[in-house]
Each structure stands twice: as structure tokens, then as C-alpha cells.
């Protein structure tokens, strides 16, 4: 598993992911991979497995909020005036 930490506490599975990580662009190039389990991963201490992918859209910050877009049009207009 990449950037995924699991802990079992009683009957709860706690999944911890560092949202600031960037594992690169997805195969189709539409998103940034933040965390991946890859194939089904065993959950230690249980007979269970999990499959998990955490992604964010391109051009977003670590919480998935859109990044500000540079206003190149207004700069071009000002320089021509």
C-alpha cells in the first residue's frame, strides 16, 4: 500500500492517509493519485482485505480545492493599451 496506514481498534478499521502526498498522475491522466492500496491488501489481524484509491482532480490543492487560475487575458489587454 502506498501512503495508506491501517489500524484495527476493536470493530473499527482506521484508515490514515497523508493528503499532502502526490503519487503522480493517474494512468488516464485525469487525476493525481494521493494513496493506493494496489491490489486487494490484507488488513493485519483480520481475515479481511481492502482495495482503496484516493485521488484528487488535476489543478487542485491537497484538499481538492481548485487552484487559482492566472488571469493572462487581462495582463495581455493591459500591455496592449
GUDO-194145 format. One line per 5 residues: number of its first residue (from 0); their letters; for each residue x, y, z of C-alpha. Coordinates in nm, 4 decimals, padded with zeros to 6 digits. Layout:
NUM	A	X,Y,Z ~ ...
//
This chain:
0	XXXXX	00.0000,00.0000,00.0000 ~ 00.1226,00.3460,-00.0853 ~ 00.0508,00.6275,00.1621 ~ -00.2141,00.4237,00.3471 ~ -00.1798,00.3182,00.7085
5	XXXXX	-00.4460,00.0941,00.8588 ~ -00.5147,00.0223,01.2245 ~ -00.7792,-00.2025,01.3746 ~ -00.9281,-00.0836,01.7050 ~ -01.1994,-00.3159,01.8289
10	XXXXX	-01.4505,-00.3479,01.5458 ~ -01.3296,-00.0340,01.3649 ~ -01.0829,-00.0038,01.0787 ~ -00.8957,00.3272,01.0900 ~ -00.7509,00.4345,00.7536
15	XXXXX	-00.4882,00.7086,00.7666 ~ -00.3791,00.8928,00.4509 ~ -00.1408,01.1888,00.4232 ~ -00.3416,01.4191,00.1941 ~ -00.0339,01.6282,00.1126
20	XXXXX	00.1308,01.3388,-00.0754 ~ 00.1366,01.3224,-00.4525 ~ 00.1993,00.9799,-00.6074 ~ 00.1806,01.1090,-00.9637 ~ -00.0788,01.1361,-01.2362
25	XXXXX	-00.3296,00.8526,-01.2850 ~ -00.2965,00.6198,-01.5835 ~ -00.5622,00.8088,-01.7809 ~ -00.4088,01.1440,-01.6853 ~ -00.7311,01.2812,-01.5345
30	XXXXX	-00.6347,01.2866,-01.1647 ~ -00.3493,01.2879,-00.9137 ~ -00.3038,00.9715,-00.7075 ~ -00.2817,01.0520,-00.3362 ~ -00.2951,00.6986,-00.1931
35	XXXXX	-00.3332,00.3489,-00.3398 ~ -00.3654,00.0025,-00.1973 ~ -00.2834,-00.1502,-00.5358 ~ -00.4418,-00.4913,-00.5437 ~ -00.6562,-00.6165,-00.2566
40	XXXXX	-00.4434,-00.5739,00.0571 ~ -00.4817,-00.7823,00.3713 ~ -00.5832,-00.5978,00.6871 ~ -00.3451,-00.7220,00.9587 ~ -00.5093,-00.9094,01.2466
45	XXXXX	-00.8266,-00.9848,01.0488 ~ -00.9366,-01.2164,00.7728 ~ -01.0374,-00.9129,00.5670 ~ -00.8883,-00.7391,00.2650 ~ -00.9382,-00.3941,00.1193
50	XXXXX	-00.8923,-00.2084,-00.2064 ~ -00.8665,00.1692,-00.1799 ~ -00.7686,00.4542,-00.4100 ~ -00.7658,00.8189,-00.3034 ~ -00.7395,01.0668,-00.5904
55	XXXXX	-00.7828,01.4384,-00.6494 ~ -00.8594,01.6270,-00.9670 ~ -00.5811,01.7928,-01.1619 ~ -00.5257,02.1612,-01.0793 ~ -00.6495,02.1267,-00.7212
60	XXXXX	-00.4724,02.1733,-00.3872 ~ -00.4101,01.8949,-00.1360 ~ -00.7719,01.9159,-00.0139 ~ -00.9192,01.9063,-00.3644 ~ -00.9981,02.2782,-00.3827
65	XXXXX	-00.9486,02.4399,-00.7258 ~ -00.6225,02.6276,-00.7694 ~ -00.6490,02.9927,-00.8727 ~ -00.6216,03.0398,-01.2485 ~ -00.3791,03.3034,-01.3715
70	XXXXX	-00.5649,03.5852,-01.5451 ~ -00.3453,03.6083,-01.8551 ~ -00.6131,03.7778,-02.0658 ~ -00.6285,04.0927,-01.8516 ~ -00.2463,04.1151,-01.8498
75	XXXXX	-00.2380,04.0954,-02.2298 ~ -00.5092,04.3624,-02.2588 ~ -00.3226,04.5968,-02.0236 ~ 00.0074,04.5562,-02.2083 ~ -00.1585,04.6403,-02.5454
80	X	-00.3249,04.9564,-02.4097
//
